[in-house]
Amino acid sequence: MPSHLPLFSRRSFLTQACGGIGGLALSHLLSGEGRLLGATLPGPGQVGTHHAPRAKNCIYIYLEGGPSQMDLYDPKPKLNELDGQPLPESMWKNMRFAFLAKESARIMGTPRTFRKHGQCGMELSDLLPHIGSIADDICLIRSMHTDQFNHVPGQLLMNTGSAIAGRPSLGSWLSYGLGSENRNLPEFVVLICVGRGVPGGSASWASGFLPSKYSGVMFRNEGTPVLNLDNPAAISSAMQRRTIEGVSRLNALHHAEVHDPEIESRIAAYELAFRMQAAAPELMDLSGESQATLDLYGVDRTEPKIEGGNQLGGTGLFGTFARNCLMARRLVERGVRVVQVIHASWDHHSRINTDLPHNCLMADQPIAALVKDLKQRGLLDDTLVICGSEFGRTALGENRPGSRSVTGRDHHPNAFSLWLAGGGIKGGQVIGETDDLAWNVAKDPVHVHDLHATILHLFGYDHTRLTYRFQGRDYRLTDVHGQLVPRLFT
């Protein structure tokens, strides 16, 4: 029996389907100019702010590994008085340590000297002369504490609010709430300068159960920021544009059937990659920066040799970290909401009196330069700068039996330091105190959840109301915890 229905090849069917039903679905995803809504167009995010924001961009300088607070931020003369003596058992018997042998550990003094900086008189180590020069702009918290004593859970808690992998990062929550200011660049960019690597890995900047378009995008340190961004050989921009539009229509057709938000993220990723082809070269080109700016950050500094060799891994990190700090300014200048600058590693279990000064020589100047540069360009008022880590170090030297290396300090979650600047922060002040050995918080404790709650407040969000429903539960960055720290901004 002859059929009166026309015969379609697979290609013909897909072509007509994309122009019909697929076009209807695509109309919800594309604007009048064929531009995707949401992740690629500048505009509000998924959640309107709950009150007037003080900040609109965030630069999070993450010093992975746990810098020693009593050698950098929290002067403790008692350490040197008690140097070499055992710590009373009552202080450590119920604590967990990573490597420290309790029987052989001894209180470890510091060779560092502290002096007052700025009109506020903030006391900082001789290892941080450049950060000392911005003392009046920063708020130093000496009473941070956390629940985790090992790197991976500690980094996850500090970056995602949970010690378990799979939760959205702070940067992802901010991107989800605030949306994009520049459709040609990601909302959340990660810049890494590492020697030994970052134990927490990409889970520290991933979007978890939020749509993946809110994940941090890791940029390379030079050249093309993202691999495979350029068109293949012999493929013109016009051909690439047509390919992306065709793939987007097919994805939109699929989205209309299954309603998976990851399909929208996939469409947005194709579109963003195409636009970045034009935006990325200008972003990565530092030739337009003045020599004074390059010198301010120390981009061309020569990396000094360390006595006994570099135990931290990697070479050429001096210039890389300085460029990353400069790149952070260029990114927020171009409308990127969140930039995370990661420097690793500050995990000084040994050789602390050699390796800590080396790290500070690498990081002190570019970090201070970033704050100064933002300020002189009028960007600091609405850019929140955070500088911290997952925990601090012990007042005890490890002195591990059988170890021939000069000792260092073990992980310490009970008390550590962190500072913030810009973005509505009240600078020139110190919040909190620790006891004589920086062992426990003595005044005004600030938990990681409290810090997160306050950061969200600065961006206009009530941390109890910025939520996302997943598997039948409303999740938030602070889980069921978190109290504001009003002294940070009042």
N, C-alpha and C positions, 0 to 999 in steps of 0.2 A: 504494500500500500504506500503510495507516494506521500512524502511529508511536505506540507506547505510551510514548515518552519525553516528559516534560513539557517544554513550551516555556519558555525563560527569556529575559527581556529582559536587556540588558547590565547594567542597574542591579541586577536581582535576582541575577544571577550573581555580581557583585562583592560584593553584600551577604552572600550565603551563603558565598562563598569566604573572605571576611574573617573570618567566624565559625567556619570550619572549619580548613582548612590554614593560613590566615593567623593564626588564633588560636594554633595550635601554634608557629609561628615566633615570634609575639609573646611567648609565655610565656618565651622565653629573654631577652627584652629588657625585659620589664616585671616589676616586683615585685608583691607582693600588693595594693598600693594603686593600681596602675596607673601607678607612677612608673618612669621609665626607669632602668636600671642604668648604671654607668660614669660618664658625664660629668655626670649630674644628681644623683646621690646622693652624700652625703659618704661618704668611706671611702678605702681604699687605692687606689693607682694600679695601673698595669699591671705594675710591677716592684717587688718588695719591696726594702727597703733592705739594703745589704750590711754595714753596721755602724751603731752608734748615731749618729743625726744630732745635730748641734749647732744646726741651723737648721731652721725649717719654713716660713718665708715669705721672699720676696725682694722688695726694692724696688731697681730698677736705674735710677739717675739718669743719663741719657745726654746728655752735652753735645756735640751733633753739631758737627763741623767741625774739632776739634783745638785746644783751648785751649793757650796758650803756657805751657809748664811753667816757663821761666826768669823769667816775669813773675808766677807764682802760687805754685808749690810748690818750686822748685829754685833757691835763690840762687846766683848766679855772679858774684862781684865782678870776675872777670877780663873779663867782657863789657864793663864800663865802662872798664876799663884799655885795652882794645884797640879801643874804639869807633871806627868809621870805617876800620879797617884791613882789607885783604883777607885772606881765609882761605887758608892754604897749599894749593896745588893738590893736594898729596898727600892731603888730607882729603876733597876733593869730586870729584875727576876721574872716579871710577867710579860716582858717585851720580846718581840721576834726581830731577828736581824738577818740580813742576807748572808754575810760572811764573817762578821765579827765573832771572835771567840771570847766569851764572857770572862773566862778565867785569866786570859793573858792581856785583855784590853786594858788600856790605861788612859786617863784623861790626857788629852793632847792640846798643848798650847798652840798659839799661832804666832808666826813671825810678822804678821801684818800690823801696820799702824793705822789708826783711824784719826781723821780730823774733820772739823766742821766745815760745811760748804754752804754757800748762798746766804741770803739774808735770814733764811729759816734756821740755819745752824745745823742742818742734817749731818749726822756723823756717818761717813762712808770710808771704806778701805782705801789704802794707797794704791790698790790695784785698779781703782775705778776713778781716775782723775777726770775723765771726760764726762762720765755720768754725774760726777760731783758738780760739774759746771751747769747742769740742768736741774739741780736739786730743788730750786724754787718752782719748777714746773711739775715735779712728780709727787705722787703720794705713795709713801713706802709703808707697806703692811708687814710688820715684824711678827705677827701673831697668826699666820696661816697654819692650818693643820688639815690633815687628810686621814683617810681610813686605810690606805694601802701603803705597804712598805717595799713592794717590788715594782720594777719598771713598767711592765706591760699593764697590769691593772691600775697602777698609779697614773700612767699616761692616759689611759682610757677614762678614768674618773675625772682627771683634770680637763680633758678635751671633750668628753661626751656626757659627763655627769653620771656615768655608770662604769663599774669595773668590769662589766661583761661586754664583750664585743657585740656590735650589731645595733647600737643606739646612734642616733644622729649626733654629729659633732656640733659644737658651739657655732662654728661658721655656717653650718648647714641650717641650723635654727634661725640664725640671723638672715640668711639668704631667703629662706622660706617666708619669713615674716616681712622683710623689707622689699624684696623684689630687686629689679635691676635698674641701674642708671645708665648703662651703656650696652646696647644690643650687640656690639661687636666684640665684647670680651666677656669671659665668665664672671659670674657674680662672686665667686669664691676661688682664690688662687693660692696655691701652696708653693713656697720657694724653699729648697732644702740645701743646706751646706753640712755635709756629714763626713766624719772620718770612719767610725765603726758602724754606722747605720742607726736606724730608729727602731727599737724593739717593738713598740706599739704598731708600727707600720701604718698603712693607709686607713686602718680602722679609726685612727685618731682624727682624720679629716673626711671620713665618708659620711654619706647621708643616712645610713642605716635604713629604717623603714620609710623615711621620707622619699619621695621620687628622686631618682638618681641625678636629675638635673641640678639638685642642690648640693651635690658632692663637691669637695674641693678639687680643682684641676691642677695637677702638679706641672709646673713649668720647668723646663730645662734652664740651666744657668746661662747659656749663651747660644747663639744661632737661633734656629727655629725653636720656639718655646715648646711646641708639641710635635712629636714625630709624626710623619705622614700627613702633615697639614697641607703641603704643596700638592698641586695637581700632578698626576702622572705625566710623563713625557708625551707630547703631541696632543694633550687634552687642553683645549682652551677654556677660559673662564666661562664663556657662554655655554659650551658643551657641559661643563661641570654643573652650571646653574640648572640646565634642563634636566640633567640626571637627578639632581637633588630634588627638584620639583616633582619628577615622576615617582621617585622613591617615597617622597612625603605623601603623595596622593595614595599610593598603595598602603602605606602605614596608616593613613587616615581611614581608609576602607576597613582595615583590620581592627582599628580602634573602635569603629562604629559597631563592630560585631562583639568584641570581647570586653571593651571598656577598661582596658588595662592602662593605668597612668604611665607605666614605663614606655608605652608606645609613644605617648606625647613627649617623653624625655628623649626618646630616640630621634624623633623628628626634630626636636629642638637642638640636639647635638649635631645633626647634619647641617642645619642652618647656621649654627654658631661657628662650626668649623669653616664653612664657606666664608663667612664674614671676617673671621680671624685672619684669613689669607691676606686681606688688605690691612688690617689693624696691627698685626703682630710685628712686621718689619719695623714700622715706626716706633713701636713700643720698645723693642729690644735695642734700637740704635741709640747709643749714648753720645754720639758725636755732637748732638745739640746741647749737651750739658757743658757749662763753663768749666774751665780748669779749676776755678775756685771751689766749685761744687764737688768735683772729683777729688780734690785734695781734702775737702771737709770730711768726706766719707773714708778717705784713705784707699781708694780703689786701686791705685798703682803701688801700694806699699810692698816692700820686699819682705817675704816671710822669713823670720829669723830661725836659726837652727836651735833645737832644744838639746841641752846637755844630756847625753845618753840616748838620743834619738827620740823621734815622735812616737809616743806610745798610744796616741789617740787614733792613729790610722789616717791615711789620706795626705795629700800634699796640695799646695796651691789654694788652701782654704781661706787664706787671708783676703785675697782679692775677690774670691767667690762670695764670701759673707758680706763684704762691703758693697759689692754690686747688688746683692739681694736686698740689702737695706735701701739702697738707692732705687731699685726697681719697685720696692713696696710703695715709695712715695709716688713714682710715676704711675703706678696702677691706680691708687686712690685718686690721683689727680685726674685720671681718665674715667672715673666713675665706678671702679670695682669696689664692691661693698666690703669684702673681707679679704685680707691678705695675711696668711700665716707664714712667718719666716722662722724656719727651724734650724737650729745650730746644735750639732752633736759631735763629741759627747762631753758632758760635765760629770761623768761617773768616776770620781777620783777615789778608788779604793786603795791606790798606792801612788807614790810620787806626787802627792798633792802640792808640795812646795815647789815643784818644777812645772807640772802640767797646768795647774790652776793659773799661775801668772801668764803662761803662754796663751791660754784661752782668753783671759781678760785682755791681753794685748791685742788679740784678734777681734774681740767683740766690743770692747768699751767705746772706742772711737766711732765706729759706724752706727751703733745704737744711739749714742748721744747726738751724732750728726743728723740722724733721721728726725729726732724731736726738734732740733734747731731748724732744720730745713722746712719741716711742716709749719713751724711757727712763723718763720720769716715769709712764707708764701700765703699765710692766712688760712692754712688748712688744719691747724692743730685744734682749733676750737670745736670743730665737729668731727675730728678723727680721734677715736679712742686708741691709745697705744698701751699694750699690756706687755710686761716682761716678767716671765716666771718659769717655773718648772713643776715637776710632779711631787717633789718633796725636798727636804733638806738633808743635812749630814749630821752625824753624831759628834758630840763633844769628845768621844773616845777615839783614839787611834786604834786601828784594827790589830796591829802587832800579831799577825797570824803565825802560829808555830810553823817553822820550816820555810817561811817566806823570806827571801833574801832582798826583796824590794823595799825601798823606803816606804814607810806606811802612809796610809791615807785614812779617810773617814767612811763609815758605813752609811747606809740609807737611814733616814730619820723622818717618820711621818708626823711626829708629835708637834713639831714647831719648825717653820721655815719662813722665808721672806719672799715678797713679790711686790712689784711696783706698777703703777698706772700713771698715765699722763694724758692731757687733752680730753676732748669729748665730754666736757662737763665736770671733769675731775677737779677737786680743789687741791692744787699743788702746794708744795712747801710744807708738808706735814707728815708726821709718822703716826700710824695707827697701831696700837697694841704693844705689848711687852712680853718678853720671855724671862725665865728665871736666870740665875747667875751663870748657868752653864748652857743656856739656850736649849735646855732639855724639854721643858714643858712651857706652854703658854701661861703667863701669869696675869695678863690683863687683856680684855677685849678680843677674845678669840674670833677668828674668821675661818669658817669651814669652806671647803671648795664649793659646796652648794650655795653658801651665802655670797661668795664671789660671783657665781653665775647669776644668781637672782639680781644682784646689783648691776651687773653688766647689761642684762636685759632691760632693767629699769632705765638705764641711760639711753637706750635705743627706743624708749617709749612703750615698753611692754611690761605688763604685770606677769611675773613668771608663773603664777598659778593659772593664768588664762591663756597663755600661748601653748596650745596643745595640738596633738594630732592623734586621731583615732586609728588604732591598729589592733587587729584581732580582738575587737570588742572592748578595748580599754583606751582611755584617753591618756596619752603619754605626754610628759613635758621634760625639759632639760633638767630641772631640779627634782624630778620624781615627786616625792611627798615631803621634801625638805626645803630648806633655804629661807633665810631672813635677810632683809635689806641691811646694808651697812651705810646709814645716812651720812656719816662723817666723810665718806668718800666724795660726796657731791654737795654738801651744804656747809 
